[in-house]
């Protein structure tokens, strides 16, 4: 079976490096599915879940808080400020952080600060949703 090499890198560390048969992630213009031999592509990535299917059928999920995707026929690179393996996601922490950001938004008057907090809120909402989705998947197995 044909595979492609994938690298998922956050500002802190390399999160995943290996071979995959299929990758799915939220692109700027909609969800993307990438197979070996895909046409070269560069796209922004929206906050959400990156799914990696290995050639043995096992899957790995990584939450990405946005970033940049580069696709070459035999490789994929995802660069994200924040990338967290789904097994490390904590819904309670994401919800608590979202509540703190909502409080900050209520107390912020500067337009530039409001935009920053709103972007953080969107990322935290996506992170909480990914954590909830993954915990449901785990409990159903």
C-alpha positions as CSV (number, residue, x, y, z in Angstrom):
1,X,0.0,0.0,0.0
2,X,1.3,3.5,-0.9
3,X,2.0,5.8,2.0
4,X,3.2,9.3,2.5
5,X,5.4,10.8,5.2
6,X,3.8,13.2,7.6
7,X,5.3,15.6,10.0
8,X,3.2,17.5,12.6
9,X,5.2,20.1,14.4
10,X,4.1,22.6,17.1
11,X,6.1,25.6,18.5
12,X,7.1,23.3,21.3
13,X,8.0,20.0,19.7
14,X,7.6,17.4,16.9
15,X,4.2,15.8,17.7
16,X,4.1,13.1,15.0
17,X,6.6,11.9,12.4
18,X,5.8,8.8,10.4
19,X,4.0,7.1,7.4
20,X,0.3,7.4,6.7
21,X,-2.1,6.0,4.2
22,X,-4.6,8.9,4.6
23,X,-4.8,12.2,6.4
24,X,-7.8,14.4,7.0
25,X,-7.8,17.9,8.6
26,X,-9.8,21.2,8.6
27,X,-8.4,23.4,5.8
28,X,-9.1,27.1,5.4
29,X,-11.7,26.5,2.7
30,X,-13.1,23.3,4.1
31,X,-12.1,19.8,5.2
32,X,-9.2,18.2,3.3
33,X,-8.5,14.5,2.7
34,X,-5.0,13.7,1.5
35,X,-3.8,10.5,-0.1
36,X,-0.4,9.5,-1.4
37,X,0.3,11.3,-4.7
38,X,-1.9,14.3,-3.8
39,X,-1.3,17.4,-5.9
40,X,1.1,19.9,-4.2
41,X,-0.8,22.3,-2.0
42,X,-0.2,25.0,0.7
43,X,-3.2,26.0,2.9
44,X,-4.0,27.5,6.2
45,X,-5.4,25.1,8.8
46,X,-8.4,25.9,10.9
47,X,-8.5,24.8,14.6
48,X,-9.7,21.2,14.8
49,X,-8.8,17.6,14.6
50,X,-6.1,16.1,12.3
51,X,-6.8,12.4,11.6
52,X,-3.9,10.2,10.5
53,X,-4.7,6.7,9.2
54,X,-1.7,4.4,9.1
55,X,-1.4,1.7,6.4
56,X,-2.3,-1.0,9.1
57,X,-5.7,0.8,9.6
58,X,-4.9,2.3,13.0
59,X,-5.7,5.9,13.5
60,X,-4.2,8.8,15.5
61,X,-5.9,12.1,16.2
62,X,-4.1,15.4,16.9
63,X,-5.8,18.7,17.8
64,X,-4.2,21.6,15.9
65,X,-5.0,25.2,16.8
66,X,-4.6,26.4,13.2
67,X,-1.4,26.7,11.3
68,X,0.0,25.9,7.8
69,X,-0.2,22.8,5.7
70,X,2.2,21.9,2.9
71,X,1.4,18.9,0.7
72,X,3.9,17.3,-1.7
73,X,3.1,14.1,-3.6
74,X,4.9,11.9,-1.0
75,X,4.9,14.1,2.1
76,X,2.7,16.3,4.3
77,X,3.9,18.9,6.8
78,X,1.7,20.6,9.3
79,X,3.1,23.5,11.2
80,X,0.9,24.7,14.1
81,X,1.5,27.0,17.1
82,X,-0.3,24.4,19.2
83,X,-0.7,20.7,18.5
84,X,-1.9,18.3,21.1
85,X,-2.3,14.5,20.7
86,X,-5.9,13.6,21.3
87,X,-4.9,11.3,24.1
88,X,-3.5,14.4,26.0
89,X,-6.5,16.6,25.5
90,X,-8.4,17.6,28.7
91,X,-11.9,18.9,28.1
92,X,-12.2,20.3,31.6
93,X,-9.0,22.3,31.2
94,X,-10.1,23.6,27.8
95,X,-13.5,24.6,29.2
96,X,-11.9,26.4,32.2
97,X,-9.5,28.2,29.9
98,X,-12.4,29.2,27.7
99,X,-14.3,30.6,30.7
100,X,-11.2,32.7,31.7
101,X,-11.0,34.0,28.1
102,X,-14.7,34.9,28.1
103,X,-14.2,36.8,31.4
104,X,-11.2,38.6,29.8
105,X,-13.4,39.5,26.8
106,X,-16.0,41.0,29.0
107,X,-13.4,43.2,30.7
108,X,-11.6,44.2,27.4
109,X,-12.4,47.5,25.7
110,X,-9.6,47.8,23.1
111,X,-10.5,46.4,19.6
112,X,-7.2,44.8,19.0
113,X,-7.3,43.0,22.4
114,X,-10.9,41.9,21.7
115,X,-9.8,40.3,18.4
116,X,-7.0,38.4,20.1
117,X,-9.3,37.1,22.8
118,X,-12.0,36.1,20.3
119,X,-9.4,34.1,18.3
120,X,-8.3,32.4,21.5
121,X,-12.0,31.6,22.4
122,X,-12.5,30.0,18.9
123,X,-9.4,27.9,19.4
124,X,-10.4,26.8,22.9
125,X,-14.0,26.0,21.8
126,X,-12.5,23.8,19.0
127,X,-10.1,22.2,21.5
128,X,-12.9,21.4,24.0
129,X,-15.1,19.9,21.1
130,X,-12.1,17.7,20.0
131,X,-11.5,16.5,23.5
132,X,-15.3,15.7,24.0
133,X,-15.4,13.9,20.6
134,X,-12.3,11.8,21.4
135,X,-13.4,10.9,24.9
136,X,-16.7,9.7,23.5
137,X,-14.8,7.6,20.9
138,X,-12.6,6.1,23.7
139,X,-15.6,5.2,25.9
140,X,-17.4,3.5,23.0
141,X,-14.5,1.0,22.5
